[in-house]
Structures are given as structure tokens and as C-alpha cells.
């Protein structure tokens, strides 16, 4: 059965909420709401930093750095998807065509559907983890019994993220409204971040599934013994080449969508991992250590997971593209006529130029890149602990 929507319902809903789903009637409203809310909250956060610049400690600065940086990163991800709608539409069109092509092929349908199911499960897990990160950050403040009328001077420390609102908070309803607004915005930003990460994994796994189909076709190539079989072999090799070209085009579109996002993520996640690790390490042994560790732990895990997802996607694309050349070499080319086996030579040569996901066209993303991010974050953490 042909899948009408190449992405599952959860992914489509979250992309629509972020204003990134092509053709959605609510796209303009969602984008404007996203922009206005982001500017408002960032202004309140930086207002707090400016007002408390001289009295804040290094711990306060690290605490103020993590969430605003995460929100800016989410906004940049959504902005890139907004500005590259044509590329996104092309990606969705290719995916839909892939589903259509495998409608009459049980092996292709099984491989494509398997990758789609895996992507759906991963999407739900990632969104659950992002939801838990928001709950971990906000639960302590939400459950706190705060009397606004008797303690207005310390109110800014009792909000979820350190903000300075440009008006007096002198009633309990106003304070609860601010907390509710913060929670809603944090959920919106967390889900948007999780959705863009899940989208990258979905596109990468779809590419991997199409490469598996291509490899299967290569293993099914048989030598031609007569004219009719020769024509069949020519049709099969043409089909394989067209499939290979489509996979290359699809991976280039993924690269165009995510290369600048990956560059920002590579820099920002090093700082965020360092800042969050500093918060966790320095609160050990303090009276409110449990509260602060719970507040930062989920956020720390999510930040590491995000960096790993991007690096894993780059590693997966690179390794899968190598397998095309191996599959071509392991086919029965040695029993084919020279003119037939020569075609496989071009496939092997092209597969040597690996499919990659880069950070700003400057470096390939791989598990080695993830190791570099962790090592750099550890170095920065050591420096901060020495300065404390």
C-alpha cells in the first residue's frame, strides 16, 4: 500500500506546530507566534543578565547560558527549515516516490516500511525524552509553595528560567500565569528541537533503506546467456543506476537542509555540555544538590543525545555508501560480458565518493566528531573548575 504521507502523523503535527510543514494553512501564524515568543523571552532573560551582572556568580552565568543558547539553537533550526521549503518539498516528494516505486515489490516495501517503523519509534522516544527534560527543569519550581505577596524581591529566582519581567508581579495569579507561560514555551521549544533531530534520523534511515534495496538489486544481477536475458540485464542495470542517482540527490538535499544547523550545533553543544556539566559537578554536596542535579541531568542527556544523533547520521550515511561498492563487487560481474560488467565499474567508482553530512561544509560529521565534541567540552569544564 502506497503511503500518502512519507512522514508519520506525529512528525507532521510537530512540524506543523513549528511552522515548518510545507503548505500548512497555519504556517504563518505558527512562525509569527514562534518569533514573537522567542524575542520576548530572550529579552527577559538578557534583561536579567544585565541587571544582575555585577552580583552574579560563575554558577549563575553558566545557568543563564544553557537555556537561552538552547532556545536560540531551536529558533535557528526552524528558521533554516522555513527558508528551505523548496528543498524540504523536494525531499518529501522523493520519499513519496520511493514509497510508490516499491508498491509492487515485496522486498523493497518490507525494507522501506521497516525503516519507517524504526523512525516512528525513535521519534516518539526522542519527544518523550525532551518532554522529561522540561519536566525535570520545571517541576521543582512548579511544586514550590511561593507566597508572592510576602516575597516579591526574590521572585526572579523562583521562575523556571532566570528572567526579569518589565512589570511588577504582586499577585499569585500573575506569578502562576508567568510560570504557565514559561512551561508552555519550554514544551514548544523542546518539541521543536526534538522534531528537527528526529527528522534528520528519519531521512537518514530512509536513505539507508533505499541503499539496502539497491544492494539487494545488485546481488540479484545474473549473467546474460541470450539476447532476451541481455536486454533484461540492461534494464536491471539501468534501474540500479537510476536508483543510485536518486539516493545521491536525496542525500545532497539532506546535506543542504542540515549543514548549517550542524555547524551551529557543533559549536553550541560544546558550550552547553560544558555549562551543564559544570552545574552538576559544582552542586554536588550543596544543600539543594538533588534539586539542581535533577534540573540539569535530563537537559544534559538531551544535549549529548542531540550531538550524537547528528554525528550518528553522518556516520550512517558514510558507511552505507561504502556498502554500495562492496555489493557491486560481490555481484556476479565476473560471469558477465565485458560490456555488462563495465557498468558496475562506474557504480563502484561513484560509491567511492561517500555520502556525507557536514558541519558548514567544513568537516564531516561522524562518531569521531562526537568524540571531539566531548573532549572539547571536558577541556572547557576543567578550565571553568580551575577558575571557580
N, C-alpha and C positions, 0 to 999 in steps of 0.2 A: 504494500500500500504506500503510495507516494505521500510524503509528509508535506502538508501545505505550508507549515511554518518551520523553517530549518532550525530554529531555536525553540526550547521548551517554553511553556507558559510562564513559569517563574522568572526566567531570564527576560522574556518580553515585557512582563509587568514592571520589573525593576528598571529596565532600560527606558521604558515609558515614563516612570517616575522621575528618572534623571534627565528627561528631555532628549534622550539620545536615540530613541526608536524612530526610524525613518517613516515619515508620513503620518505620525500620530497627531490627532487633532488638538491634543493638549500640550504639544511640544513647546510652543511659545510661552504658554503660561508657566509650565514647569521650569523652563530656563530662566524666566524673569524672577520667579519666586526663589530659585536657587541662587541667582546672582545677588538679589537684594538681601536675602538672609545671610549669605556669606559675608557680604560687605559689612552688614550691621554687626554681626558677631565678632568679626575681626577688629572692627573699630573699638568695640567694647573691651576686647582683650588687650589691644595695644594701648588703650587709654589706661588700663590698669597698670601696665608695664611702665608707662611714662610717669604716672602719679607715684608709684612705689619704687622708682628706680634707685633711689638712694638708700632706702630701708630694706630692700630685698636681699636675701642671701643667694649663694650659688645654687642651693637646692630649689629656691623659688624660681630662679631663671630657667633651670632645667625643666621644672614643672610647667612653666609658661611656654617653653619651646615646643614641647611634644605635640599637644593637641592643635595649636594653630598651624604648625607645619603639616600635620596630617590633613587638616581641612583644606589647606592651600593645594596639597597634592591631589585631593579628591576633585577639587574645582578644576585643576589643570587637566586631569583625565577626562572629565566631562566636556571641557572646552575643546579638547582635541577631537573627541567624537562628534561634537556639534559642527566643527569646522570641516570635518572629513566625511560628511554624509554620503557623498558620491562614492567614496571608497567603501564605506560600510554597506551601501546598497549593492555594490558590485560583489562584495564578499557574500552577502545573503543570497544574491542571485546565483552565484556559483554553487553555493551549498544546496540550494533548491534544485539546481540542475543535476547535481550529483545524486540526490535522492531520486530524481526522475529517471536517471540513467540506470540505476540499479534495481528498478522496479521489476524487471523481468529476469533478474539474475539473483538466485538464492544466496550464493556465496557473497556477492557484493552487498546485498541487502543485510545479510547477517552481520558482516563486519561493520557496516555503517551504523546499523541500529545498536550494535554493541557499544561502539564509541559514544553514541548519543546518550545511551542509558548511563554510561560511566560519567559523562559530562553532567547529566542531570543530578546524579547523586553527589558529585563533587560540588556543584553549585549550591545545593541545599546545605551541605556541611559547612562550606565557607560562610554562607549567610548566617547560619546558626552561631558560628564562632564570632563573627562580627557583632551579632546581637548580644552574645555573652560579654564581649568586651565593653559594650556600652553599659550593660547592667553592672558589670564589675566597677566601672568608673563612677556610676551614679548612685548605686544602691545605698552606700553609706550616708550620702547627703540627703537622699530622699527619706530615709527612715529616721534621720535625726530629728529630735523634737526641738525646734527652734522657735523661740518667742521673739518675734521681730520688734515688738513694742518696747522690750526691755534691753535689747542688744543690737541696736542698729549700726553701731560703729564697726563691729566685726562681721557684718553681713557678707561682705565680699569673699570672706574665707569660707563661707558656708554654701556658696554656689558650687555647681558641679565643676565648672572650669572657672579659673580666676578671671572675673570680668568686673568692670566698673561701669554701671549703667548711668546715663546722664540725667537721672531723676531720683528723688527720694523714695526709698522703699520703707513705708511706715505702717503698712497693714499686712496681715497674714495672707490675705488673698492675693495681694500683689507679689509677695515673695513666692507663693506657690505657683503663680502664673509664670514667673520667670523660670522656676525650676522645670515646670512642664514644657515650656518653650525650648529650654536647653535640651531636655531629653528627646523631644521630637526632632530637633535639628541634628542631634548626635546620631539618632537612629537613621535619619535620612542620609547623612554623610557616610555612615558606616556601611549601609546597604549599597550605596552608590559605589563605594570603594570595592566592596566585595563583588559586586556585579561586574565591574570592569576587569577585575582579576579573573573571575570565572569565565568571562567572555574570551579572554586570551587562552585559557586552558581548553575551552570548548573548541575554539578554532584550531588550536594545535592538535587536539585529539582527532578532530575531523580530518585534518591533513594526514595524520598518522594512519587513520583508517583507509584513506584513499591510496596511500603508499602501500599498505598491506594488500589492497585489491590489485594494484599494479604488479606487485611481486608475485601474486598468485597467477596473474595472466602470463608473466614471464616463465613461470615453471610449467605452464601448460603448452608452451610452444613446442611443436613437434616438427621434425624434418619433413620436407615435401618429397613425395615419391612420384607424383604425376602432375599434370598441368592443373587439374582442378584443386589438388591439395596445395599446389604452389600459389594459386590465387587466394586460397583460404589463409595461408601463412602471410601473404602480403597484406590481407585485410586485418589480420590479427596484429601484425607489427605496426600498421598504421594506427590502429585503435590504441595500442600501447603508447606510441609517440604522442598522440593527441592527449591521452590521459596524463602523461608526464608533463607536457606543456601546461596543462590546466593546473596541475599541482604547483608548478613553479610560479605561475601567475597568482595563484591563491596565496602562496607563502609571501610573495612580494607585497601583496595587499596587507597582509598581517603586519609585515615589517613597517609599511608606511603608516599604519594606524598606531603602532606601539613604540616606534623607535624613540620618539621624543619623550613619551611617557616613561620609557625605561631609563633614559638619561636622567630625568628629574628624580626618578625613584632611586637610582643608584647613589645619587648624592644625598638625598633627603633621608633615606633609610639608614645610612651610616650614622647620621647625626641623631636620628630618632632612637635607634638601637642603643647608641651610646648614652643618650639622655635618660632613657627608661631604665637601662641597667644601673646608671648612677643613682636614680631614685630608689630602686630596690635595694642596692647594696648599702647606701647610706642610712636607710631607715631601719635596718636590722639592729635590734637591741633597743630601739626607742619605744616609748610607751604605746604609741599608736602604730607599731610596726605591722601588725596583722592587717589593719585597715589599709595602710598605704601599699602593702605588698599585693593585696587583693585588687586594689585600684589599678595597679600598674602591670600586674602579671599578664592578664588577658591581652592588654594593649601591646605588651612586649612580644607575646607569642604571635599575635596577628601581624605585627610589623616584620618579624622574622619570616613568617609564612608568606607574606607578600613578596619579599625579596626572593624567597626560594621558588615561588610559583613562576616568576619571570625567568629566573635562571634555569629552572627545570624545562620550561617551554623552549628556550633556546637550545638546551642540550638535547631535547627530544627531537626537534627539527633536524639538528645536525646529524644525530645518529641514524634517524630514519632515512635521510637522504643517502647515507652511505650504503644502506641495505639495498637500494635500487641497483647499484653497480654490482653488488655481490650476487643478487638474484639473476641479473643478466649473465654474469659469468657462469653461474651454476646451471643455466639452462642448457638445452641440448644443441648448442651452437656448433659443436664440433662435427655433428652429423648433418648439418645443413649445407646447402650450396653456398659458395663464396658470396654471391650477390645477396643472399638472405642473411647470412651471419654478419655481413658488413654493417647492416643496420644496427645490430646490437652493439657494435663497437662504438657508434655515436652515442648510444644511450649510456654506456659505461663512461665515456669521456665526459658527457654532460653531468653525470652524477658525481664526478669528482669535484665539481663546484658545488659545495654543500649549501643546503638551505640554512639560513641563519637568522637569528633575531639579534639586533644590535642595540646598543645604547647610544643614540645620537649619531649613528654611522661611524662611531669611533672605536668601539670594542664589541666583540661578540659576547653575548650572554651565555653562560654555561655554569655548571656546578663549580668550576674553578673560580668564576666571577663571584659566586655566592661566598666562597671561602675568603676571597679578597675583601668583601664587604664586612664579614665577621671579624677578620683580622684587623681591618682599619678601625672598626668600632671598638675593639678591645684596646687598641693603642690609644685612641682618644679617651677612653674610660680611665686608663691608667694615668693619663695626664691630668684629668679632672680630679681624680682621687688624690693625686700629689698636690694639687692646688688647694684642696679643701682645708 
